[in-house]
Amino acid sequence: MDKNTLANYISLRLPTAWEHCYLPAMEQYRSNWLDDYDFEEILDYYGFSEEYYKPRLRQEVALLKQDETLNRICWLMHYVLFYSETKDFLNVWSWSGDPKAFANHGSPVTCVVAQLAGQPIHVENMARRGYDQEQIAIHKAGVRGVWVGQHETYGLDGVSFGHMLWGAYFMRCFLVRLGRLQYECGLKHYAEYDDRFAGEPVWVYIHIPAADNGLQEDEVEDSLRLAQQRLEQYYPQVKCKQIVFCTDTWLLSPQLREILKPDSNIIKFQNRFTVTEFTRAVNPFLSFGFKVTPGPDVDYRALPEDTHLRREIKKRLVNGDVLQTGWGYFTLT
């Protein structure tokens, strides 16, 4: 059974990471590898208390144990998530571009199994990083929120490849949350910009969790101050280095400057950045602006207009106007 057979079985274009990781993963594969995990205890650890999750996961694990091909696929995904090099780990983002995945065999709950089997690794990583109880609680909630968010917000059975990867970001401890913002250290590098700074900077990527109160300026300030104080506690490579914060997000869209007032919190957030790259995109506006799963069947005319921002974005979507995300960076003095 080769890697192409596995990819075809779940109607997935062969990922680059599978090409790189197939042989070492299969050398370690055991057909009974799932017996090493008590998934109900794992769900309890992350705080899954609702009636839906345990029986659904139990059903998927039983299927994986009966279907040798799906079992191997799940192990290969688990291997990429928790044992691969960074480039193969990040390659998972590209898997979500295939809408036919699991069309004939398996389901996106296989992604949940592959991710949650990393729980013992997560516990070890948090101890190695020296996370305190607050950070451990944040991480548990982050992992739980991946499946809960996909199921309760979008009604999905399981999680997408991208959300599976997002859970693994927490579990490999590439992320810490300090107040309003999350910080990713060590995965991305922007060598083409290094010469703009003295010495060799450390690039820290900012993630902006969704929140009902938006991006309050004082909360952003408090979070960045905490990052300056505490990142080196978790990531020793930051110590004595210049930190350059960066992000790629719809919140840096130039179109938002046309829509929002200069004193809006989003525009104040934009003003921190030197924005150097723009990418034409619609999906982030749907996912984050409207909480809608992107896809060809989305009816733009049916999108809500309950805020000024949504009303103006909807108008541009219906008109077929260009919408862009932005990548930018800044330092703190």
C-alpha positions as a Markdown table, in Angstrom:
| # | Residue | x | y | z |
|---|---|---|---|---|
| 1 | Met | 0.0 | 0.0 | 0.0 |
| 2 | Asp | 1.8 | 3.1 | -1.2 |
| 3 | Lys | 1.3 | 6.8 | -0.5 |
| 4 | Asn | -0.7 | 7.4 | -3.7 |
| 5 | Thr | -3.1 | 4.7 | -2.7 |
| 6 | Leu | -3.6 | 6.3 | 0.6 |
| 7 | Ala | -4.3 | 9.7 | -0.8 |
| 8 | Asn | -6.6 | 8.4 | -3.5 |
| 9 | Tyr | -8.6 | 6.5 | -0.8 |
| 10 | Ile | -9.8 | 9.7 | 0.8 |
| 11 | Ser | -9.9 | 11.6 | -2.6 |
| 12 | Leu | -7.0 | 13.9 | -1.6 |
| 13 | Arg | -4.3 | 15.2 | -4.0 |
| 14 | Leu | -1.1 | 13.8 | -2.8 |
| 15 | Pro | 0.4 | 16.3 | -0.3 |
| 16 | Thr | 4.1 | 17.1 | -0.4 |
| 17 | Ala | 4.3 | 16.3 | 3.3 |
| 18 | Trp | 3.1 | 12.7 | 2.6 |
| 19 | Glu | 5.8 | 12.3 | 0.0 |
| 20 | His | 8.5 | 13.3 | 2.5 |
| 21 | Cys | 7.1 | 11.5 | 5.5 |
| 22 | Tyr | 5.5 | 8.3 | 4.1 |
| 23 | Leu | 8.6 | 6.1 | 4.5 |
| 24 | Pro | 9.6 | 7.1 | 8.0 |
| 25 | Ala | 6.0 | 7.1 | 9.2 |
| 26 | Met | 5.3 | 3.6 | 7.8 |
| 27 | Glu | 8.5 | 2.3 | 9.4 |
| 28 | Gln | 7.0 | 3.2 | 12.8 |
| 29 | Tyr | 3.4 | 2.2 | 11.9 |
| 30 | Arg | 1.6 | -0.5 | 14.0 |
| 31 | Ser | -1.9 | -1.5 | 13.1 |
| 32 | Asn | -2.9 | -1.4 | 16.8 |
| 33 | Trp | -1.4 | 2.1 | 17.5 |
| 34 | Leu | -4.7 | 3.5 | 18.5 |
| 35 | Asp | -4.9 | 1.1 | 21.4 |
| 36 | Asp | -2.3 | 3.2 | 23.1 |
| 37 | Tyr | -4.8 | 6.0 | 23.7 |
| 38 | Asp | -7.9 | 6.3 | 26.0 |
| 39 | Phe | -9.7 | 8.9 | 23.9 |
| 40 | Glu | -12.4 | 9.4 | 26.5 |
| 41 | Glu | -9.8 | 10.4 | 29.0 |
| 42 | Ile | -8.3 | 12.7 | 26.4 |
| 43 | Leu | -11.6 | 14.3 | 25.8 |
| 44 | Asp | -12.0 | 14.8 | 29.6 |
| 45 | Tyr | -8.6 | 16.3 | 29.8 |
| 46 | Tyr | -9.6 | 19.0 | 27.2 |
| 47 | Gly | -13.0 | 19.6 | 28.8 |
| 48 | Phe | -15.3 | 18.0 | 26.3 |
| 49 | Ser | -18.5 | 17.5 | 28.4 |
| 50 | Glu | -21.2 | 17.6 | 25.7 |
| 51 | Glu | -23.0 | 14.4 | 24.8 |
| 52 | Tyr | -22.0 | 14.6 | 21.1 |
| 53 | Tyr | -18.2 | 14.2 | 21.2 |
| 54 | Lys | -17.5 | 11.0 | 23.0 |
| 55 | Pro | -19.8 | 8.7 | 21.1 |
| 56 | Arg | -18.8 | 10.4 | 17.8 |
| 57 | Leu | -15.1 | 9.9 | 18.5 |
| 58 | Arg | -15.7 | 6.3 | 19.7 |
| 59 | Gln | -17.5 | 5.6 | 16.4 |
| 60 | Glu | -14.6 | 7.0 | 14.3 |
| 61 | Val | -11.9 | 5.1 | 16.3 |
| 62 | Ala | -13.8 | 1.9 | 15.8 |
| 63 | Leu | -14.0 | 2.6 | 12.0 |
| 64 | Leu | -10.3 | 3.2 | 11.9 |
| 65 | Lys | -9.5 | 0.0 | 13.7 |
| 66 | Gln | -11.6 | -1.9 | 11.1 |
| 67 | Asp | -10.3 | -0.2 | 8.0 |
| 68 | Glu | -6.6 | -0.7 | 7.6 |
| 69 | Thr | -6.3 | 1.9 | 4.9 |
| 70 | Leu | -7.9 | 4.6 | 7.0 |
| 71 | Asn | -5.8 | 3.5 | 9.9 |
| 72 | Arg | -2.6 | 4.1 | 8.0 |
| 73 | Ile | -3.9 | 7.5 | 6.8 |
| 74 | Cys | -4.7 | 8.6 | 10.3 |
| 75 | Trp | -1.3 | 7.5 | 11.5 |
| 76 | Leu | 0.4 | 9.3 | 8.6 |
| 77 | Met | -1.5 | 12.5 | 9.4 |
| 78 | His | -0.6 | 12.1 | 13.1 |
| 79 | Tyr | 3.1 | 11.7 | 12.1 |
| 80 | Val | 3.1 | 14.8 | 10.0 |
| 81 | Leu | 1.5 | 16.8 | 12.8 |
| 82 | Phe | 3.8 | 15.7 | 15.6 |
| 83 | Tyr | 7.0 | 14.3 | 14.3 |
| 84 | Ser | 7.7 | 16.0 | 11.0 |
| 85 | Glu | 10.0 | 18.9 | 10.2 |
| 86 | Thr | 8.5 | 22.4 | 10.1 |
| 87 | Lys | 8.1 | 22.6 | 6.3 |
| 88 | Asp | 6.1 | 19.4 | 6.3 |
| 89 | Phe | 4.1 | 20.5 | 9.3 |
| 90 | Leu | 3.2 | 23.8 | 7.6 |
| 91 | Asn | 2.4 | 21.9 | 4.4 |
| 92 | Val | -0.9 | 20.9 | 6.0 |
| 93 | Trp | -2.3 | 24.4 | 5.3 |
| 94 | Ser | -2.3 | 23.4 | 1.6 |
| 95 | Trp | -4.4 | 20.3 | 2.1 |
| 96 | Ser | -7.6 | 22.2 | 2.8 |
| 97 | Gly | -7.7 | 23.3 | -0.8 |
| 98 | Asp | -9.1 | 20.0 | -1.8 |
| 99 | Pro | -12.9 | 20.0 | -1.3 |
| 100 | Lys | -13.3 | 16.4 | -2.3 |
| 101 | Ala | -11.4 | 15.0 | 0.7 |
| 102 | Phe | -13.2 | 12.1 | 2.5 |
| 103 | Ala | -15.8 | 12.0 | -0.3 |
| 104 | Asn | -15.8 | 8.2 | -0.5 |
| 105 | His | -14.1 | 6.9 | 2.6 |
| 106 | Gly | -13.7 | 8.1 | 6.2 |
| 107 | Ser | -14.7 | 11.5 | 7.5 |
| 108 | Pro | -13.1 | 14.7 | 8.9 |
| 109 | Val | -13.4 | 13.1 | 12.4 |
| 110 | Thr | -10.3 | 11.1 | 11.3 |
| 111 | Cys | -8.5 | 14.5 | 11.5 |
| 112 | Val | -9.7 | 14.8 | 15.1 |
| 113 | Val | -8.3 | 11.4 | 16.0 |
| 114 | Ala | -5.0 | 12.2 | 14.4 |
| 115 | Gln | -4.8 | 15.5 | 16.3 |
| 116 | Leu | -6.0 | 14.3 | 19.8 |
| 117 | Ala | -3.7 | 11.4 | 19.8 |
| 118 | Gly | -1.0 | 14.0 | 20.3 |
| 119 | Gln | -2.3 | 14.8 | 23.8 |
| 120 | Pro | 0.7 | 13.0 | 25.6 |
| 121 | Ile | 3.1 | 15.0 | 23.5 |
| 122 | His | 1.2 | 18.2 | 24.3 |
| 123 | Val | 1.5 | 17.5 | 28.1 |
| 124 | Glu | 5.3 | 17.0 | 27.6 |
| 125 | Asn | 5.7 | 20.1 | 25.5 |
| 126 | Met | 3.9 | 22.3 | 28.0 |
| 127 | Ala | 6.1 | 21.0 | 30.9 |
| 128 | Arg | 9.2 | 21.5 | 28.8 |
| 129 | Arg | 8.2 | 25.1 | 28.0 |
| 130 | Gly | 7.5 | 25.8 | 31.6 |
| 131 | Tyr | 3.9 | 26.8 | 31.1 |
| 132 | Asp | 2.0 | 28.0 | 34.2 |
| 133 | Gln | -1.5 | 26.9 | 35.0 |
| 134 | Glu | -3.0 | 29.9 | 33.2 |
| 135 | Gln | -1.2 | 29.0 | 30.0 |
| 136 | Ile | -2.0 | 25.3 | 30.3 |
| 137 | Ala | -5.7 | 26.2 | 30.7 |
| 138 | Ile | -5.5 | 28.5 | 27.6 |
| 139 | His | -4.0 | 25.6 | 25.7 |
| 140 | Lys | -6.6 | 23.1 | 26.7 |
| 141 | Ala | -9.3 | 25.6 | 25.7 |
| 142 | Gly | -7.6 | 26.2 | 22.4 |
| 143 | Val | -7.5 | 22.5 | 21.5 |
| 144 | Arg | -11.1 | 22.0 | 22.6 |
| 145 | Gly | -12.2 | 25.0 | 20.7 |
| 146 | Val | -11.0 | 23.5 | 17.4 |
| 147 | Trp | -13.6 | 20.7 | 17.2 |
| 148 | Val | -16.2 | 22.6 | 19.2 |
| 149 | Gly | -15.9 | 25.6 | 16.9 |
| 150 | Gln | -16.2 | 23.6 | 13.8 |
| 151 | His | -19.2 | 21.6 | 15.0 |
| 152 | Glu | -21.2 | 24.2 | 16.9 |
| 153 | Thr | -20.5 | 27.2 | 14.7 |
| 154 | Tyr | -20.6 | 25.6 | 11.3 |
| 155 | Gly | -22.4 | 22.3 | 12.0 |
| 156 | Leu | -19.5 | 20.3 | 10.6 |
| 157 | Asp | -18.8 | 16.6 | 11.4 |
| 158 | Gly | -15.1 | 16.7 | 12.4 |
| 159 | Val | -12.6 | 19.4 | 11.5 |
| 160 | Ser | -10.9 | 20.6 | 8.4 |
| 161 | Phe | -7.2 | 19.9 | 7.7 |
| 162 | Gly | -6.4 | 23.5 | 8.5 |
| 163 | His | -8.2 | 23.3 | 11.9 |
| 164 | Met | -6.5 | 20.0 | 12.6 |
| 165 | Leu | -3.2 | 21.8 | 12.1 |
| 166 | Trp | -4.3 | 24.7 | 14.3 |
| 167 | Gly | -4.9 | 22.3 | 17.1 |
| 168 | Ala | -1.4 | 20.9 | 16.6 |
| 169 | Tyr | 0.0 | 24.4 | 16.8 |
| 170 | Phe | -1.2 | 24.4 | 20.4 |
| 171 | Met | -0.1 | 20.9 | 21.1 |
| 172 | Arg | 3.4 | 21.4 | 19.7 |
| 173 | Cys | 3.5 | 24.6 | 21.8 |
| 174 | Phe | 4.3 | 26.9 | 18.9 |
| 175 | Leu | 1.7 | 29.3 | 20.4 |
| 176 | Val | 1.2 | 31.2 | 23.6 |
| 177 | Arg | -1.7 | 33.5 | 24.3 |
| 178 | Leu | -0.8 | 36.7 | 26.3 |
| 179 | Gly | -4.0 | 38.7 | 26.9 |
| 180 | Arg | -5.8 | 39.6 | 23.7 |
| 181 | Leu | -3.3 | 38.2 | 21.2 |
| 182 | Gln | -1.6 | 34.9 | 20.4 |
| 183 | Tyr | 2.1 | 34.7 | 19.5 |
| 184 | Glu | 3.8 | 32.1 | 17.3 |
| 185 | Cys | 7.5 | 31.9 | 17.7 |
| 186 | Gly | 9.9 | 30.0 | 15.5 |
| 187 | Leu | 7.9 | 28.7 | 12.6 |
| 188 | Lys | 8.2 | 31.6 | 10.1 |
| 189 | His | 11.2 | 33.5 | 8.9 |
| 190 | Tyr | 11.4 | 36.5 | 6.6 |
| 191 | Ala | 15.1 | 36.7 | 5.7 |
| 192 | Glu | 14.4 | 39.2 | 2.9 |
| 193 | Tyr | 13.5 | 41.8 | 5.6 |
| 194 | Asp | 16.3 | 41.0 | 8.1 |
| 195 | Asp | 18.6 | 43.7 | 6.8 |
| 196 | Arg | 16.1 | 46.4 | 7.9 |
| 197 | Phe | 17.0 | 45.6 | 11.5 |
| 198 | Ala | 20.2 | 45.6 | 13.6 |
| 199 | Gly | 21.5 | 42.1 | 14.1 |
| 200 | Glu | 19.4 | 39.0 | 13.4 |
| 201 | Pro | 15.8 | 39.6 | 14.5 |
| 202 | Val | 13.4 | 37.0 | 15.8 |
| 203 | Trp | 10.1 | 37.1 | 13.9 |
| 204 | Val | 7.1 | 36.6 | 16.1 |
| 205 | Tyr | 3.9 | 36.0 | 14.2 |
| 206 | Ile | 0.7 | 37.5 | 15.7 |
| 207 | His | -2.6 | 35.6 | 15.6 |
| 208 | Ile | -5.8 | 37.5 | 16.5 |
| 209 | Pro | -8.4 | 35.3 | 18.2 |
| 210 | Ala | -12.0 | 36.2 | 17.5 |
| 211 | Ala | -13.7 | 38.2 | 20.3 |
| 212 | Asp | -17.0 | 40.0 | 20.7 |
| 213 | Asn | -15.3 | 43.2 | 21.7 |
| 214 | Gly | -13.1 | 43.5 | 18.6 |
| 215 | Leu | -9.6 | 44.9 | 18.9 |
| 216 | Gln | -9.7 | 47.3 | 21.8 |
| 217 | Glu | -6.6 | 49.4 | 21.7 |
| 218 | Asp | -5.8 | 49.1 | 25.4 |
| 219 | Glu | -6.1 | 45.3 | 25.2 |
| 220 | Val | -3.7 | 45.2 | 22.3 |
| 221 | Glu | -1.2 | 47.4 | 24.1 |
| 222 | Asp | -1.4 | 45.3 | 27.3 |
| 223 | Ser | -0.9 | 42.1 | 25.2 |
| 224 | Leu | 2.2 | 43.5 | 23.4 |
| 225 | Arg | 3.7 | 44.6 | 26.7 |
| 226 | Leu | 3.2 | 41.1 | 28.1 |
| 227 | Ala | 4.8 | 39.7 | 25.0 |
| 228 | Gln | 7.9 | 41.8 | 25.5 |
| 229 | Gln | 8.1 | 40.7 | 29.1 |
| 230 | Arg | 7.3 | 37.0 | 28.9 |
| 231 | Leu | 8.1 | 35.5 | 25.5 |
| 232 | Glu | 11.6 | 34.8 | 26.4 |
| 233 | Gln | 10.3 | 32.8 | 29.4 |
| 234 | Tyr | 8.8 | 30.3 | 27.0 |
| 235 | Tyr | 11.1 | 30.7 | 24.0 |
| 236 | Pro | 14.8 | 31.1 | 25.1 |
| 237 | Gln | 15.8 | 32.0 | 21.5 |
| 238 | Val | 14.1 | 35.4 | 21.9 |
| 239 | Lys | 16.4 | 36.5 | 24.7 |
| 240 | Cys | 18.7 | 39.4 | 23.8 |
| 241 | Lys | 17.2 | 39.5 | 20.3 |
| 242 | Gln | 15.2 | 42.1 | 18.6 |
| 243 | Ile | 11.6 | 41.0 | 18.2 |
| 244 | Val | 9.8 | 41.8 | 15.0 |
| 245 | Phe | 6.1 | 41.2 | 15.2 |
| 246 | Cys | 4.3 | 40.4 | 11.9 |
| 247 | Thr | 1.0 | 39.0 | 10.7 |
| 248 | Asp | -0.9 | 38.2 | 7.5 |
| 249 | Thr | -4.6 | 39.0 | 8.0 |
| 250 | Trp | -7.8 | 40.4 | 6.5 |
| 251 | Leu | -7.6 | 43.0 | 9.3 |
| 252 | Leu | -4.7 | 44.6 | 7.3 |
| 253 | Ser | -6.8 | 44.9 | 4.2 |
| 254 | Pro | -6.5 | 48.3 | 2.4 |
| 255 | Gln | -10.3 | 48.0 | 1.7 |
| 256 | Leu | -11.0 | 48.4 | 5.4 |
| 257 | Arg | -9.5 | 51.9 | 5.3 |
| 258 | Glu | -12.2 | 52.8 | 2.8 |
| 259 | Ile | -14.9 | 51.3 | 5.0 |
| 260 | Leu | -13.9 | 52.3 | 8.6 |
| 261 | Lys | -13.3 | 55.6 | 10.3 |
| 262 | Pro | -9.7 | 56.5 | 11.2 |
| 263 | Asp | -10.4 | 56.2 | 14.9 |
| 264 | Ser | -11.7 | 52.6 | 14.6 |
| 265 | Asn | -9.8 | 50.0 | 16.6 |
| 266 | Ile | -9.1 | 48.0 | 13.4 |
| 267 | Ile | -7.5 | 51.0 | 11.7 |
| 268 | Lys | -5.5 | 51.8 | 14.9 |
| 269 | Phe | -4.3 | 48.2 | 14.7 |
| 270 | Gln | -3.4 | 48.6 | 11.0 |
| 271 | Asn | -1.4 | 51.8 | 11.9 |
| 272 | Arg | 1.1 | 49.8 | 13.9 |
| 273 | Phe | 2.3 | 47.9 | 10.8 |
| 274 | Thr | 4.4 | 48.6 | 7.8 |
| 275 | Val | 2.3 | 46.7 | 5.3 |
| 276 | Thr | 4.4 | 45.5 | 2.3 |
| 277 | Glu | 2.4 | 42.7 | 0.7 |
| 278 | Phe | -1.2 | 42.3 | -0.4 |
| 279 | Thr | -3.0 | 39.2 | -1.5 |
| 280 | Arg | -6.4 | 39.0 | -3.3 |
| 281 | Ala | -8.7 | 36.9 | -1.2 |
| 282 | Val | -12.3 | 36.4 | -0.2 |
| 283 | Asn | -12.3 | 33.4 | 2.2 |
| 284 | Pro | -10.9 | 35.3 | 5.2 |
| 285 | Phe | -13.6 | 37.9 | 5.0 |
| 286 | Leu | -16.2 | 35.1 | 4.9 |
| 287 | Ser | -14.7 | 33.1 | 7.7 |
| 288 | Phe | -13.8 | 35.9 | 10.1 |
| 289 | Gly | -16.1 | 38.6 | 9.0 |
| 290 | Phe | -19.3 | 36.6 | 8.6 |
| 291 | Lys | -18.5 | 33.2 | 10.4 |
| 292 | Val | -19.4 | 31.5 | 7.1 |
| 293 | Thr | -17.6 | 28.4 | 5.7 |
| 294 | Pro | -16.1 | 29.6 | 2.4 |
| 295 | Gly | -17.0 | 27.7 | -0.7 |
| 296 | Pro | -18.5 | 28.1 | -4.2 |
| 297 | Asp | -22.0 | 27.8 | -2.9 |
| 298 | Val | -21.9 | 30.8 | -0.6 |
| 299 | Asp | -24.7 | 33.2 | -1.6 |
| 300 | Tyr | -23.2 | 36.7 | -1.0 |
| 301 | Arg | -26.6 | 38.3 | -1.2 |
| 302 | Ala | -27.8 | 36.3 | 1.8 |
| 303 | Leu | -25.0 | 37.5 | 4.1 |
| 304 | Pro | -26.1 | 39.5 | 7.1 |
| 305 | Glu | -25.9 | 43.3 | 7.2 |
| 306 | Asp | -26.2 | 43.8 | 10.9 |
| 307 | Thr | -23.1 | 46.0 | 11.2 |
| 308 | His | -21.6 | 48.7 | 9.1 |
| 309 | Leu | -18.5 | 46.6 | 8.4 |
| 310 | Arg | -20.5 | 43.6 | 7.2 |
| 311 | Arg | -22.8 | 45.8 | 5.1 |
| 312 | Glu | -19.8 | 47.3 | 3.3 |
| 313 | Ile | -18.0 | 44.1 | 2.8 |
| 314 | Lys | -21.1 | 42.4 | 1.5 |
| 315 | Lys | -21.6 | 45.2 | -1.0 |
| 316 | Arg | -18.1 | 44.6 | -2.4 |
| 317 | Leu | -18.6 | 40.9 | -2.5 |
| 318 | Val | -21.9 | 41.2 | -4.4 |
| 319 | Asn | -20.3 | 43.7 | -6.8 |
| 320 | Gly | -17.3 | 41.4 | -7.4 |
| 321 | Asp | -14.9 | 44.1 | -6.1 |
| 322 | Val | -11.3 | 43.2 | -5.1 |
| 323 | Leu | -10.8 | 42.3 | -1.5 |
| 324 | Gln | -7.2 | 41.9 | -0.2 |
| 325 | Thr | -5.5 | 40.6 | 2.9 |
| 326 | Gly | -2.2 | 42.3 | 4.0 |
| 327 | Trp | 1.1 | 41.2 | 5.4 |
| 328 | Gly | 3.0 | 43.6 | 7.6 |
| 329 | Tyr | 5.4 | 44.0 | 10.5 |
| 330 | Phe | 6.4 | 46.3 | 13.3 |
| 331 | Thr | 8.8 | 46.6 | 16.2 |
| 332 | Leu | 8.3 | 48.1 | 19.7 |
| 333 | Thr | 10.5 | 50.8 | 20.8 |
